C-alpha cells in the first residue's frame, strides 16, 4: 500500500491499485465507532455521448440514464436485497447520482468485511430485464413529476438551461419522462459495461479497522472476477461559448414569495492557476461580498429587501464556473439592483482575506472529526482532480492579496442569467 500523507494535518490515506484497475482508498480513525464506505463509478449525467467499450462509433443515450442505472443496479436478481442485507448488521445503505459520478454506499459499525464484499458483489452483478426496466420507468416518472412541482428544482433547472448552450451540465440529472421512456435493458448494459469497469471505479473506506485486513479482503473479492483491460473511455467534448442562453426569464409558478437567482458564467479556458485554488479565491470573494457577515447582508436586511442571507453556490462545469446568488423576496428588483451595484466595484481587504482563510482552514481541520465528510472529500478529490489533495491547508495558506487582486482585475462578470419565479 502507498501512504498518502496529508500535509499540515498529521493524517494519512492509504492507497492501492488492484490488478483489475480498481483504486482503493483507506482512512482509519482509531477513536471512531462507525464505518462509512463508498463505491463510485466515474459515470454521471453529463456522459451521455460516448464510444461504448469494444466499439468505435460514438453513440448518444437518453438523458437521465446514469440515474436510471443507479436505480437498477440497486435491485438484485436474488434476495437479500441491499437494504435487507445491510440492515442485518445495523448498517444503512444508499446510492446517489451527480453530474459526474454515481456512488453506492453504506454506513455501519459491524461486519465491515462482509458488508464491503456485499457492496462490491451487488454493484458488480447487474440484473436488467425488460420487465424490471419497464417497471422502474413508472417509479422514476413519479420522481420527475415531484421535481416538476418543486420550485427549488425548477429554479436550478432554469438556471442551467438559461446559462449553457452545449455543456451537458445544462441537462437534468434525472432526465425527462420522454428520456426515461427511451431507456431499455440493452442501453443500460451498454452504459454499465463501459463505465462500471473497475478501472473507471474506486472504493473509499473510512472508519475504524485494520487496513491490511480490509485490503486483503477486497483483493480476494476482486480476484474472483474477470475483467478485460479497459481502453480509454472516449466521451464527447463540447465547445461552450462564454455568453449565456437567456439573460433574464420570469417563470410563473405557484410560490408564496418570489424566488430570484442571479447567475454568472465564468470561463475557465484561460485560467493558468490550479482550478481548485481559483475556486477558493472565488469562494472567498463571494463570501466577503454576500455572506451573513457582509456589508451587503447588513444593508439589505436593514432596507427590508431580504430577511434571510443570500445563498451562493459555485458549480464547476468543466468549461465554465457557474456562480449563483439565490434568495426569495417580494423586492426582487431592488435585490437585483443591489447585487449589480455590489459587483460593479469589488474590493476585498487583506484582513477579510485572512479572516476567510482562517475559517476555511479551521473547517478543513474540523472535518477530520467526521468520517463521512472525509470520505466525501476523497470522492470529490478523485472526481474533480483524479487524486487526493495532499496539502489543502498549504493551498489555503498560500492564498494572498496580490493573486486575489489579479483575479479581481481580470474577472468578467458580464455573462449573467437572471431567473425569477413568481405567481
Buried (B, 14 or more C-beta within 10 A) or exposed (E): EEEBEBEBBEBBBBBBEBEBBBBBBBBBBEEBEBBBBBBBBBBBBBBBBBBBBEEEEEBEBBBBBBBBBBBBBBBBEEEEBBEEBBBBBEBEBBBBBBBBBBBBBBBBBEBBBBBBBBBBBBBBEBEBEEEBBEEBBEEBBEBBEEBEEEBEBBBBBBBBBBBBEEBBBBBBBBBBEEBBEBBBBEBBBBBBBBBBBBBBBBBBBBBBBEBEEBBEBBBEBBEEEEBEEBEEBBBBEBEBBEEBBEEEBEBEBEBEBBBBBBBBBBBBEEBEEEBBBBBBBBBBBBBBBBBEBBEBBEEBBEEEBBEEBBEBBBBBBBBBBBBBBBBBBBBBEBBBEBBEEBBEEBEBEEEBBEBBBEBBBEEBBEBBEBBBBBBBBBBBBBBBEEEBBBBBBEBBBEBBBEBBBEBEEEBEEEBBBBBBBBE
